[in-house]
């Protein structure tokens, strides 16, 4: 691949609004975060959360134990000034609990091998040009000898029961998941048998073929 025809493409900005938070937001008197910034809070908390520890708390017998674990993690992040008090209050703990209670969340927690925040670089040919595609895979886990791909989205969903709206969301991210699937299969040597979005705005997963 020559320097002339090689380009770089980043998928990091296509993850349902994941952009770095501006630290002075509240200090400057801007009391309301944008939907994009609120989505970033959820993404970053899920990035730091130890899913294995979360699974152990959930298996101890009640959703209450998991809720207390999430509170401790939020306290830890606030104490270390990773998030402000105002940002902590905006992280929807109940939606994160619903993720763990969802079918895809349960499958992830039962997996013997679960990984998150996996960076990748993939060389693809796009319209006759070699393009380096870079991105970060939110989460994937193993079932048997195959993998399941999971990407978090925080977009607003007007009607979670509307099949047309859900189909539109799936179509919007179909190519992104195809790139993730190709990168994951190339780097692990395992087949990705299923790809899912988890829609925090709808409290449900969405399989994307």
N, C-alpha and C positions, 0 to 999 in steps of 0.2 A: 504494500500500500504506500503510495507516494504522498508527500506532504501536500501536493497540489490538489489531489482529489479526495483526501481524507478530511471529513468534518466531524465535529463532536456534537452530540445531542444529549441533553440531560432530561431525564424524566422526573427529577426530584420535585419540580413545581407542579406536577399533575396529580398530586395525591390528595385531592379534595381540599386544596387550600393550605398546603403546608409551606409557610414562609417563616423566617425567624421573627420572633416577637421583638418589638421595640421596647426596651426596658423602661423608658420614662413615661409610658402611656398614662398611667394613673398620676404620676408625679406632676405631669403637665396639666392635670385637671380634666383629661379626657376620660370620663367615667364609664363610657360604653365601648366595649371592644366590638370590632366588626365580626361578622360571621366567620370570616377567614381566620381571624386571630383566635376566636373561640375554638375553631377546629384544630388550630395549631396546638392549643393547650391539651386537648384530648390526645392528639397524636404523640406529643412529647411525653405525656404521662404514660401512655401505653408503651412507649419506647423504653422508658426507665423501669417499668414495672417488672419484677421478677415473676414470670408466669408460673414457674415451678412452685415457688413459695405460695403464690395465690392458690394453686391447685391443692396444696397440702392443707391450707386453711379451709378451703371449700369442702374437702373430704373429711374434715374433722366433725362434720355433722350438721352445719347450718350455714345459711347465707349470711347470718349475723357475724360469724367468725370471719368470713371473707370481708364483710363490710368494715370490721374493726381493723383488719390488716390494711385495707385501702386507706383508712383514716391515718394510720401510722405512717404510711408511705407519703401521704400528702403533708403530714406534719414534718416529716424528714425533709421534704423538698422545700418547704417554707422556711424551716430553721436554717437551712444552708443557702437561703436566698436564691434558690433556683427559680422559685415562683414567689410572687408577692401574696399578701393575705387576700387582696381582692381577686387575684387570679385563682388562688386556691378555691375561693367560694364559687367561682364560675366553672370549675371542673365538675361535670355532672356525674357524681359517684353512682347514682342510681342507673345511669345508662351503661356504665362500665360493669356493674353487677349484672345487668341484663345480658351483656355480651357473654359473661361466664355461664349464664343459665341457658343460652341459646344452643341449638343443636350443634352449630359449628364450633362454638366455644367449648362445649363438652367434648367434642371429638379431639380438639386441640389439646385439652388438658389430659385426656386419656392416652395420648400418643407417647411412645417410648423415646421419641426424638423430636424436639420442638426447637426451632430457631427463629430469631427475629432480627430485624434491622440488618439484613444481609446486603452489603454493597456489591455491585457488579459492573463490569464493563463488557459490552458485547459488540462485535463488529458485524454490521449488517449492510447489505447492498440496498440502497433506496434510490430509485429512479436513476440507476446507472452509476451511482456514486457510493463509495465506501464510507460509511458513517459509524463512528464510535458512539454507541448509545450507553449512557451511564445512568444508574439509578440505584434505589435502595428498596429491597423487598421487605414489606412490613413483617410478614410472618409466613412460615411454612412448617409443616409437620409430616412425619412419616406414618403411613398405615401399611403394614406388611412391608413389601419391598418397593412401594411407590410413594409419591409425595402428594400433598394437598397444599395448594397455594392460597394464601389469604391476604387480602389488602383492605385496609381500613379506609372508609370514606365518611366525611362529616357533612356532606351536602344536605341541605334542607330537602325533605321529601314531603310533598303536599298530602298525598294519600298513599300510605304504605300498602293498601289493598288494591290499588289500581294497577292491573297488569300492564297497561300501556305505558304508564310512567316508569314502572320497574324495568320494562323492556328497553325504554329509552336510556335509562341510567346504565344498564348493562352494555348497550351498544356504544355509549360514550366512552367506556373504559375497556372495550373488547381488545383493541390493538395494544393498549398498555399491558394488559394481562398476558397477551400473546408474547410480547417481548420478555416479560418476567418469566414466563414458562420456558421459553427457549433458553434464557440465560441460566435458569435453575437446572434444566436438564443437561446443559453443556457442562456446568461446573460440578455437578454431583454424579453424573452418569446414571441417574434414576429418572424414571418416567413420572411426569406430573399427571396424575389421573383426573384431578378436578381442580377448578379455579373458582374462587369465591370472592365477592366483595362483602364486607360487613358494613352495613349502613347504620351508623349511629343515629342518624336523623329519623330512622324508621324502626330501630331496635330489632333488626332482622338481617339475616344473610341473604345474598343473592348469588346464585350460581351463574357463571358466565361460560358458555360453551366455546 
